[in-house]
Amino acid sequence: MRVFALLLMAPMIAFAEDTPVNAGPYVPSPQSVVSDMLKLAEVGPQDFVIDLGSGDGRIVRTAALVFGARGFGVEIKDPLVRQSNAAAAREGIADRVKFIKADLFKTDISQATVLTMYLLPDTVNLLRDKLLAELRPGTRVLSHDYPLSGWIPEKYVQMDLEDKVKISGVTTTLIYLYVVPAKVEGRWQATLPDGTATLSLRQQITRVSGTARYRGKDVPLEDVKLRGERLSFRMAGRELAGRVSGAAIEGDAGAWSAQRVK
Ligand SMILES: C[S@@+](CC[C@H](N)C(=O)[O-])C[C@H]1O[C@@H](n2cnc3c(N)ncnc32)[C@H](O)[C@@H]1O
């Protein structure tokens, strides 16, 4: 079917438990969008890129060919998987990228440092909790055209592309960049140069708020920001920033630290 927009309205069909959900028809991203997505995420040789529903493999292949990354694509249609692996072999990048026939909903994505997708809007949102649960903090997530609801993008770009008219009926193209946040919800015991504080943090994906018990008083945490593993806030007039690593926060320049309270 030529018009992707109509397909977007089609219900996702799972005929039986083992039949993969159709996450979207095969509609390749225009090559210029592929380049823009990878540039927006600042993909480089240190990255491992996973494309969910990889079509002809162009996102992962471009990540390897142009940006020196490694990665894999997961695709449900066997001919597209074979085509992608054959293209990677021709391009001399088969040692760095591979394409596998699998259901994207059941694929282990924990290896990604960059995850890309061009899928139906409903699918993108069905995947949101999997992305937050499986991807490491700091992983960049790129979605072509459709946002993840409730997750504030780090950046997004909008452009008009003639190529998109035959796909979606309009020229509008959007790329959303998200950064997987560390998990900070809960209580933390902080050690500061002049004493201790108990931080109580609430988290809704990237939005964090909270209070601290400090010098016998409850004080609000102000201007709390969380980007990947990086947490910063103001408490009683002082700026605190650091890196969250599992159950610990290491303050910048070793100036403070915190441990999660069980
Ligand atoms: C819109 S295309 C995107 C192709 C490629 N990512 C790109 O941007 O050029 C979506 C792809 O997802 C594949 N797909 C759909 N449901 C899938 C599933 N459950 N598991 C794996 N791949 C799936 C389709 O076969 C199709 O090739």
The ligand as an ORCA input file, in Angstrom:
! r2SCAN-3c Opt
* xyz 0 1
  C       8.663      1.659      8.414
  S       9.783      0.305      8.180
  C      11.300      1.027      8.717
  C      12.533      0.432      8.068
  C      13.854      1.046      8.548
  N      13.953      1.070      9.988
  C      14.001      2.450      8.022
  O      13.763      3.402      8.802
  O      14.327      2.598      6.845
  C       9.297     -0.787      9.537
  C       9.884     -2.187      9.441
  O       9.525     -2.903     10.627
  C       9.324     -4.269     10.276
  N       8.526     -4.905     11.335
  C       7.198     -4.763     11.566
  N       6.817     -5.466     12.656
  C       7.937     -6.074     13.128
  C       8.192     -6.925     14.236
  N       7.222     -7.304     15.096
  N       9.450     -7.353     14.444
  C      10.462     -6.980     13.596
  N      10.280     -6.183     12.517
  C       9.039     -5.716     12.296
  C       8.630     -4.175      8.939
  O       8.742     -5.402      8.223
  C       9.373     -3.003      8.278
  O      10.428     -3.442      7.469
*
